[in-house]
Amino acid sequence: KFFRDNARSATQTQTSLGSGVIVSDDGYVLTNNHVIANADQIELLMSDGRQLQARTVGADPETDIAVLKVDNESLPSIAISPAENVHVGDVVLAIGNPFGVGQTVTQGIISATGRNQLGLNTFEDFIQTDAAINPGNSGGALTNSNGELVGINTAIFSRSGGSQGIGFAIPASLARNVMNQIITYGRVIRGWLGVEGGDVPPGLFVNENITLDEGVILTRVFPGGPGERAGLKADDVLLKIDGDVITNVRSALNRIAM
């Protein structure tokens, strides 16, 4: 069972707890959309004890990313690790505010990359980690040993609701792309190919020389769409997009959209 933060304090005014990451010295903050959704007021508690008011710049529920802005100059910010430097087995640190106890750091490794089909977001490309992530960690930083941002902690898989060593983070490169579009355009602009398709069944026979185990087989090409204009037809099989290997419908959706 997957869990996201729904931690509420037992006060007359209902509040929720979560974490965030300052990614620019002029006050832009990344967090999860589910942390701040429907919030009337957002307050940031800094590690030095300062309490700052923040406003929502925009959010993208389909990736569960939200961008906040603090009108305060010279805030400490984190560097973002290049996507190509993220590897399975790398040591990572999960930073957040679990259960509201205060800033907490846990250590683990990257267990896997490219996790999808979890049913959490429309567009999924999660980093999996065994660093302890608990309620209150959502929106917080997953960093490498150099202190660079690797991902935004988002959810855990657990039978109890507490950490069992299977946590998921949105890659920092994806979060930065979403943030830049929200800041520039006020929303995320996604690509559209104008096709429908399904996963290639393992061992798909093409001819005596070619058998496919992955890719996307097109079942419909919309008239007048980009796919038709590019010459795509029903029963074509997508294997690569811009040189990137397409393994299934989910990977094609992520590549086209983002």
N, C-alpha and C positions, 0 to 999 in steps of 0.2 A: 504494500500500500504506500502511495506517495503522500508526503506531507509538505505543506507550505505553512508559513507563519499565519496563525490566527490568534496570537497571544493577546489577551485583553486584560486590562487591569480592572480590579473590582472597585471602581469609583463611580460616582454619579454621572460624570461625563465619560463616555466610553472612549478609550484610547487604544491604540495598537502600538506594538514595538517592532522595530526592524533596524537595519543597518544601512549604511550608504558609504560611498567612496568619493572623495573630492578628487576630480581628475583635471582641474585647471586652477591656476592661482587666482583667477577672476571669479571663482565661486560656483562653477558647474559641478553638480553632484550626480553620480549614477546610483540608482537603486532599482529594486523590482517594482513593477507596476502594482502587483498585488499587495505590496507593503503600504502604498500611499493611496490606493484607489478609494474614491469617495471621501477623502479627508477634507475637512473644513479648514484645518490649520495644521501646519507642519513645523515642528521645532527640532532643530539639530542640537545634540549635546556633544560638544567637542571633547577631545581627550584631555584638554587643559581645564575643563570645567565650564567653559563658556557655553551659553545657550543662545543660538542664533535662529532667527525666523527665516524660513525658506518658502519659496513659491514654486509651483509646478510649471515648468516650461512646456512640457508635453509628455505623452506616454504612448507606448506601442504595446497593446495587450497581446498581440500575436507573437511577440518575442519576450514579453513580460519585462520590458525595460521602461523605466521612467527617468526623466531628466529634471532635476531641481536646480534652482538658482538661489544663491545667497548673496545679498548685496553687501559684501565685505571684501576688502582688498587684501592681498598678500596672505591668502590662506595656503597652508601646506598642501601640496598635491602629489599624486603618485604618478610615476612613469608607467607606460603601458608596454608590456612585453610584445615583441613581434610574434605573430602567429607561428612562424616557422621555427621559433625557439621553444615551442611547447611540445614535450615528448612524454610518452608513457614511462613511468619510473622516476620522473623528476620529483624532487622534494618540494612540497608546497605548504603554505601556511594559510589557515582559514581565520580571518579576523572578523569579529562581530560582537554582538551584545546578547548572548544566549540567555533566555529567560529573564532579561532585564537586569542581570547581575553586574553589568559593566563590561568594559572592553576586555575581550578574551581572545587569546591566540591558541590555536591547536595546530598540530603538525601531522602531515601525512604525505602521501605521494599521489601522483596522477595515475589512476588505475586504468583509465581508458579515455579515448577521445572520440568525437564523432558519434556519441550516443544519440539515437533518435527513436521515433516510434514509441515514446513513453506515454504519450497522451497528455502531456503537460501544456505544450504550446503548439501553435500552428506550425511555426518554424523552429526545428530542434536540431542542435548540433552540440550537445552538452559535453563538457569535460566531467568525467567521473573521478571522484577522489575518496580516499578513506579517512581524510582529516575529519575530525568530529565536527559536525554541523547540527545545530539544534534550533528549536524555535527562538527567533530573535536574531539569528544569523542571516536571514534572507536579506539580500541587497548588499551584503558586506563583501569585503575583498578576499579573493583567493590569490595569493602572491607566490612568486618563486623565491628562491633563497637569496636573490639579489634585491628583494623588496619591490620588484616590478609586478604590476597587475596582470594576472593571468586570466582571471574570470570573476564573474559576479555570482556569489553563492545564491542558489535559488530554491532547491528542494532536496529532500532526502527520501530514500526508500526505507521504510521501517515497519515492523509489526507492532511497535509500542508507541510510536510518536517521537521517540528519542533516537539519538544517533546509534546506528548499527554498522557504521563503516561504509555506507553507500550513499554518497552525497553527489549532487549535480550542480555545476556552475555554467553559466552562459559565458562563452569565450569572450575575452576582453576585446578582441578585434571586431566581433559581431556587435558587441555593446557600443563600441566607439562609432561604428558605421551608423547604427541607429541614432545615437546621440547627435552626430554631426548633421544628419538629415532633419531631425526634429528642430535643432537650433536654426538651421538654414531655411527650411521650408515649412516648419510647423507640423510636419507629419513625415511618415516614411513613404517614399515613392518606390514601388516594386515593379520588377519586370513582369511581362506576360508574354507567353509564347503562343497562346491560342490553340492548345492541343489538350487532349485527354489521353491517358494511358494507364498501363498497369505494369507491375514488376515482371521481368522476364522469368518464366519458370525455369528452374535448374535443368540443364541438359537440353535446351531448346535447339532442335535440329534446323539448321539453315540450309546447308547442303552437305555433300559428302566430305567437304574440307573444313566446315565451320560449325561448331556447336557452342552455344552461348550459355553462360551461367548467371550473368548479371546484365543489367541495363533496363531500359524502359521501352516496352512495345506500345506504339501508338494505336489507339482504338478510334480516335476521332480527331480530325483537323478542322478547325472552325473556318468557314469561308471568309476570306478577306483579312484574316489574322496574320500576324508576323510569321507563324509557322508555314502557312500556305504560300505566302509570298517568297519564303525561302526554299520552297519546293518540297516540303515535307508532305507525306501521304500516310493514310491509315496503313497499319502493318509495318511501317518503318520502325527500326529499333535505334533508340538513342544510346550511344555508348560513351560519348564525351561531349562536353560543352566548354568551348574556349580552352580545350586541352585538358580539362579536369575530368577524370573518370566518373561516370554516372553508374552507380551500383543498383539503384532502385528509385522508385517514384519519389521517396522522401528526399534523397540526395539531389534529384533533379529539381524538385520544388525549391529547396534551399538555394541551389546554385542560380536558378533563374530569377528568383525573387530578390535575392540579396546581392 
